[in-house]
Amino acid sequence: MAIDKRQRLQEWWRGAVIYQIYPRSFLDTSGDGTGDLQGIISKLPYVADLGVNAIWLSPFFTSPMRDFGYDVADYCDVDPLFGSLDDFDTLVAKAHDLGLKIIIDQVYSHTSDQHEWFATSRLSRDSEKTDWYVWADPKPDGTPPNNWQSVFGGPAWTWDNRRRQYYLHNFLTSQPDLNLHNPDVQEALLSVARFWLDRGVDGFRLDALNFGMHDLALRDNPPRTTFEAEPTRPFDFQDHIRNLSHPDLPAFLERLRGLLDTYDGERFTVAEIVGPQPLSEMKEYTRGHKRLNAGYSFDYLYADEISASHVQKVSDNWTDGDDSGWPAWAFSNHDAPRVNTRWGGEEADAATAKLFAMLSLSLRGTVFLYQGEELGLPQAEIPFDRLQDPEAIENWPETLGRDGARSPMPWIESDHYAGFSSVDPWLPVDMRHFPLAVDRQEADDASTLNFVKQLIAYRKKSRALQRGTISFLQSPADLLAFIRQHEEEILLCVFNLSKNDIRWTEAPDSSFSVLHTNLRAVTSELPEVIPALTGFWLKKTK
């Protein structure tokens, strides 16, 4: 059904800026070297001062922390490492007092092997939760039931002596997959969602959503025939049409959306979709107004480089129609190397960080800003003996790993641990992060932090940037130029993403004046020669 204009205006998440907090690495107040909920509470004024609309909290649930909280042992409690449910309630209340909404992760595709549900399921084939997880008999020769591979390496099946069966795990062996085909499992997960909604959360990010259901016949995945990049793990060699993206999954999403719609106010849902066909699935999961609100895109998050053509290609995938779905963009997060290093290289500086922030905040969609991105932090260098992430350890030194994006937030330049903790943190603070600490940048009007605040403040009052259309202009190959427009408000966004100056002789006329630029020199008009690695926001004034 069509959505009316009044309802559309109430959708706070359209064009919003959402700040991702990774609790382990935000601020430690207990003195154990790990961030906690009280640390987040104490810094809520800082987050509110950024001007963002909401906070996304990465997992803080009870967990053995084999995958740092994405292996949930109790969906409805806070791990003592982070605090208590009372702490969480205080966090939500204080965030709401500051005008901030709270989004939390929900991991519905799998649990920890320490979860009570799995402990019951593995007892026997006659237990009350016998088919709450994906169990299968071995082949006659004792090998796993099919060829499915784990994301983290090796077969996606592990033998369990108690049941004399294999269980499915698309990730770590300690993360058994739930059987979301089972109506009882769906009801249990909806009860989990209700638990947090009743505590005041404003929405969910659904982790690894398209892993939630599997092919009931357990057929093999076919081999992949084409590769965008050289495979680095067995998972990459398969076309995952059997263990991902089951056609019954949208029906569960409609049940979840139906629950959220019973609560007052607009509750936001965004899906993390990974795999070979993320775009089509994001559109499927966000189609109409009975499923999810947005799809969390990886088009930028895992891109090794940025170009004008890539931005236009990605944007063209999302039209302006009511039923076309709504995108959500992230340039950095806890799973991907930080954008300043990934796109800017080792020589990236504050001007580069400002350029990427300008680009992110000019796109049509909901923007996710990862903690430290507003400071322009580079990817931290973590020595091998300090690595914590199982994926980073397994693939060392072939990838930058995830630990380098999860290092502690630097608050105070002069403090031994950058103000994050009073003791040696769970991950070390990179020495390059100290001079980028919050206290130093807050005192510098020209800092990346203050520049990002200015951009967010303008976006919050600009209907063109929040919800306007986007149309690309003809420009030289390495120059990105587009118009954002909402009714009479017209903005021109121009980015030279290359390392060479570019002459643009057919630029729009002088009716546009500069609002923001990452250039060190102040300018009111767009120069004919656009310097390398510079961006401009301009407003039509005539």
Residue pairs with C-beta under 8 A, 6 or more apart in sequence:
1 288
1 289
2 322
3 289
3 322
8 14
8 322
10 266
11 266
11 293
12 53
12 101
12 266
12 268
13 53
13 54
13 203
13 266
13 268
13 293
13 294
13 366
14 326
14 366
14 466
14 467
15 364
15 365
15 366
15 367
15 459
15 465
15 466
15 467
16 52
16 53
16 54
16 366
16 367
16 466
17 51
17 52
17 53
17 54
17 361
17 366
17 367
17 369
17 456
17 459
17 460
18 52
18 53
18 54
18 55
18 56
18 103
18 366
18 367
18 368
18 369
19 47
19 50
19 52
19 54
19 55
19 56
19 368
19 369
19 371
20 55
20 56
20 58
20 330
20 333
20 334
20 368
20 369
20 370
20 371
21 40
21 47
21 55
21 56
21 57
21 58
21 371
22 35
22 58
22 334
22 370
22 371
22 406
23 35
23 36
23 37
23 39
23 40
23 57
23 58
23 59
23 60
23 69
23 82
24 34
24 35
24 58
24 68
24 69
24 406
24 426
25 35
25 371
25 406
25 407
25 408
25 409
25 420
25 425
25 426
25 427
26 35
26 39
26 40
26 43
26 371
26 409
27 35
27 36
27 39
27 40
27 42
27 43
27 409
27 411
27 419
27 420
27 421
28 34
28 35
28 36
28 39
28 408
28 420
28 421
28 422
28 423
28 425
29 36
29 38
29 39
29 42
30 36
30 38
31 421
31 422
31 423
32 81
32 421
32 423
33 421
33 423
33 424
33 425
33 426
34 81
34 82
34 421
34 425
34 426
35 82
35 408
35 409
35 420
36 81
36 82
36 83
36 87
37 60
37 78
37 82
37 83
37 84
37 87
37 88
37 90
37 91
38 83
38 87
40 57
40 91
41 87
41 90
41 91
41 94
44 91
44 94
44 95
44 98
44 100
45 98
46 438
47 55
47 98
47 100
48 98
48 99
48 100
49 453
50 369
50 374
50 452
50 453
50 456
51 453
51 456
51 457
51 460
52 100
52 369
52 456
53 100
53 101
53 460
54 100
54 101
54 102
54 103
54 202
54 203
54 268
55 95
55 100
55 101
55 102
55 103
56 103
56 104
56 105
56 205
56 368
57 102
57 103
57 104
57 105
58 69
58 105
58 334
59 68
59 69
59 70
59 72
59 105
59 107
60 69
60 78
60 79
60 82
60 83
60 88
60 104
61 69
61 72
61 73
61 74
61 75
61 76
61 77
61 78
61 79
62 72
62 73
62 74
62 77
62 78
62 79
62 80
63 69
63 70
63 71
63 72
63 73
63 79
63 112
63 114
64 71
64 73
64 112
64 114
64 174
65 71
65 79
65 81
66 112
66 172
66 174
66 175
66 390
67 171
67 172
67 174
67 175
67 390
68 388
68 389
68 406
69 79
69 105
70 105
70 107
70 171
70 175
70 207
71 110
71 111
71 112
71 113
71 114
71 172
71 174
71 175
72 107
72 111
72 112
72 115
73 111
73 112
73 114
73 115
73 116
74 115
74 116
75 111
75 189
75 192
75 195
76 192
76 195
76 196
77 85
78 84
78 85
78 87
78 88
85 199
88 199
89 199
89 200
91 102
92 102
92 199
92 200
92 201
93 200
95 101
95 102
96 102
96 200
101 202
101 203
101 268
102 200
102 201
102 202
103 201
103 202
103 203
103 204
103 205
103 268
103 270
104 196
104 201
104 204
104 205
105 204
105 205
105 207
106 189
106 192
106 193
106 196
106 204
106 205
106 206
106 207
107 207
107 208
108 178
108 180
108 189
108 206
108 207
108 209
108 212
109 170
109 177
109 178
109 180
109 207
109 208
109 209
109 211
109 212
110 169
110 170
110 171
110 175
110 176
110 177
110 178
110 208
110 211
111 117
111 118
111 175
111 176
111 178
112 118
112 174
112 175
113 173
113 174
113 175
113 176
114 174
117 129
117 132
117 133
117 178
117 188
118 132
118 133
118 176
120 127
120 128
120 129
120 132
121 127
121 129
121 130
121 131
121 132
121 133
121 135
122 133
122 160
122 162
122 163
122 167
123 162
124 130
124 162
124 163
125 135
125 163
125 165
129 184
131 179
131 182
132 178
132 179
132 182
132 184
132 185
132 188
133 167
133 168
133 176
133 177
133 178
133 179
134 167
134 168
134 176
134 177
134 178
134 179
134 214
135 160
135 163
135 165
135 166
135 167
135 168
136 144
136 145
136 157
136 165
136 166
136 167
136 168
136 218
137 145
137 165
137 166
138 144
138 145
138 159
138 165
138 166
139 145
144 155
144 156
144 157
144 166
145 157
145 166
145 218
146 157
146 218
146 219
146 220
146 221
146 242
147 220
147 221
147 238
148 155
148 156
148 157
148 168
148 170
148 220
148 221
148 238
148 242
148 243
149 155
149 156
149 221
149 233
149 234
149 235
149 237
149 238
150 156
150 169
150 170
150 171
150 172
150 173
150 235
151 170
151 171
151 233
151 235
152 171
152 172
152 233
152 390
152 391
152 394
153 233
153 234
153 235
153 394
154 234
156 168
156 169
156 170
156 243
157 166
157 167
157 168
157 169
158 166
158 167
158 169
158 173
159 165
159 166
160 166
160 167
167 176
167 177
168 176
168 177
168 214
168 243
169 175
169 176
169 177
170 177
170 208
170 211
170 243
171 208
172 390
177 211
177 214
178 185
178 189
178 212
179 185
179 214
180 186
180 189
180 212
180 213
180 249
180 252
181 213
181 214
181 216
181 246
181 248
186 252
186 255
190 255
190 256
190 259
193 204
193 256
193 259
193 260
194 259
196 204
197 259
197 260
197 263
197 267
202 265
202 267
202 268
203 260
203 267
203 268
203 269
203 270
203 293
204 267
204 268
204 269
204 270
205 269
205 270
205 271
205 272
205 296
206 269
206 270
206 271
206 272
206 292
207 272
208 272
208 274
209 249
209 271
209 272
209 273
209 285
210 244
210 245
210 249
210 271
210 273
210 274
210 275
210 281
211 243
211 244
211 274
212 246
212 249
212 252
213 246
213 248
213 249
213 252
214 242
214 243
214 246
215 241
215 242
215 243
215 246
218 242
219 242
220 242
221 238
221 239
221 240
221 241
221 242
221 243
222 238
222 239
222 241
223 237
223 238
223 239
224 236
224 237
224 238
224 239
224 276
225 239
227 236
231 237
232 395
232 398
232 399
233 395
239 276
240 275
240 276
244 275
244 276
245 275
245 277
245 281
249 285
250 284
250 285
250 291
253 271
253 285
253 291
253 292
254 290
254 291
256 269
256 292
257 269
257 290
257 291
257 292
258 290
260 267
260 269
261 267
268 293
268 294
269 292
269 293
269 294
270 292
270 293
270 294
270 295
270 296
270 328
270 366
271 282
271 285
271 286
271 292
271 294
271 295
271 296
272 296
273 281
273 282
273 285
273 295
273 296
273 298
274 298
275 281
278 295
278 297
278 298
279 317
281 295
282 295
282 296
282 297
282 325
282 327
283 295
283 324
283 325
285 291
285 292
285 295
286 292
286 293
286 294
286 295
286 325
286 326
287 323
287 325
288 323
293 326
294 325
294 326
294 327
294 328
294 365
294 366
295 325
295 326
295 327
295 328
296 328
296 330
296 368
297 314
297 327
297 328
297 329
297 330
297 365
299 310
299 314
299 317
299 329
300 306
300 314
300 329
300 330
300 331
300 339
301 330
301 331
301 332
301 333
301 335
301 336
302 336
303 310
303 342
303 343
304 342
305 343
306 343
306 356
306 359
306 497
307 478
307 497
308 475
308 477
308 478
308 479
308 480
308 495
308 497
309 477
311 359
311 363
311 480
312 472
312 480
312 482
315 363
315 364
315 470
315 472
315 482
317 327
318 324
318 325
318 326
318 327
318 364
318 365
320 469
326 365
326 366
327 364
327 365
327 366
328 365
328 366
328 367
328 368
329 360
329 363
329 365
329 366
329 367
329 368
330 367
330 368
330 370
331 339
331 356
331 359
331 360
331 370
331 373
332 338
332 339
332 370
332 372
332 373
332 405
333 368
333 370
333 405
334 370
334 402
334 405
334 406
335 402
335 405
336 342
336 402
336 405
337 379
337 400
337 404
337 405
338 370
338 372
338 373
338 377
338 378
338 379
338 380
338 404
338 405
339 356
339 373
340 348
340 352
340 353
340 356
340 373
340 376
340 377
340 378
340 379
341 348
341 378
341 379
341 400
342 379
342 400
343 352
343 356
344 352
344 353
344 356
344 378
346 378
348 376
348 378
350 376
350 447
350 448
351 518
351 519
351 520
351 533
351 534
352 376
352 533
353 375
353 376
353 448
354 376
354 448
354 451
354 452
354 518
354 535
355 495
355 497
355 518
355 533
355 534
355 535
357 373
357 374
357 376
357 448
357 451
357 452
357 455
358 455
358 493
358 495
358 516
358 518
358 535
358 537
359 480
359 495
359 497
359 535
360 367
360 369
361 367
361 452
361 455
361 456
361 459
361 465
362 465
362 482
362 484
362 491
362 493
362 537
363 470
364 468
364 469
364 470
364 484
369 452
370 405
371 409
372 409
372 410
372 433
374 448
374 449
374 452
374 453
375 410
375 433
375 436
375 437
375 438
375 441
375 448
375 449
376 436
376 448
377 410
377 433
377 436
378 430
378 432
378 433
379 400
379 404
379 405
380 403
380 404
380 405
380 407
380 427
380 428
380 429
380 430
380 432
380 433
381 404
381 430
382 392
382 401
382 403
382 404
382 407
382 427
382 428
383 428
384 393
384 396
384 397
386 403
386 427
386 428
387 393
387 396
387 401
387 403
388 403
388 406
388 426
388 427
389 401
389 402
389 403
389 406
391 399
391 401
391 402
392 399
392 401
392 402
392 403
392 404
395 401
403 427
406 427
407 425
407 427
407 428
407 429
407 430
407 433
408 417
408 418
408 420
408 421
408 425
408 427
408 429
409 418
409 420
409 438
410 418
410 419
410 420
410 429
410 433
410 434
410 436
410 437
410 438
411 418
411 419
411 420
411 437
411 438
411 439
412 418
412 419
412 437
412 438
412 439
413 434
413 435
413 437
413 439
413 440
417 423
417 424
417 425
417 429
418 429
418 433
418 434
418 437
419 437
419 438
419 439
420 429
436 448
438 449
440 447
441 447
441 448
441 449
441 450
442 449
442 450
444 450
446 520
451 516
451 518
454 516
455 516
455 537
458 465
458 515
458 516
458 537
459 465
459 466
460 466
462 468
462 484
462 486
462 489
462 491
463 486
463 487
463 489
464 484
464 485
464 486
464 489
464 490
464 491
465 484
465 491
466 486
467 486
468 484
468 485
468 486
468 489
468 491
469 483
469 484
469 485
469 486
470 482
470 483
470 484
471 482
471 483
471 485
472 480
472 481
472 482
473 481
473 482
473 483
473 508
474 506
475 481
475 494
475 504
475 506
475 507
476 502
476 503
476 504
478 496
478 497
478 498
478 500
478 502
479 494
479 495
479 496
479 498
479 502
479 504
479 530
480 493
480 494
480 495
480 496
480 497
481 492
481 493
481 494
481 495
481 504
481 507
482 492
482 493
483 490
483 491
483 492
483 493
484 490
484 491
484 493
485 491
489 539
490 539
490 540
491 515
491 537
491 538
491 539
491 540
492 508
492 512
492 526
492 536
492 537
492 538
492 539
492 540
493 535
493 536
493 537
493 538
494 504
494 507
494 526
494 530
494 535
494 536
494 538
495 534
495 535
495 536
496 502
496 530
496 531
496 532
496 533
496 534
496 535
497 533
498 532
498 533
499 532
499 533
500 532
501 529
501 530
501 531
501 532
502 529
502 530
502 532
503 528
503 529
503 530
504 526
504 528
504 529
504 530
505 528
507 526
507 528
508 526
510 525
511 540
511 541
511 542
512 525
512 526
512 538
512 539
512 540
512 541
513 524
513 525
513 538
513 539
513 541
514 523
514 524
514 525
514 526
514 536
514 537
514 538
515 537
515 538
515 539
516 536
516 537
517 523
517 534
517 535
517 536
517 537
518 533
518 534
518 535
519 531
519 534
526 536
526 538
530 536
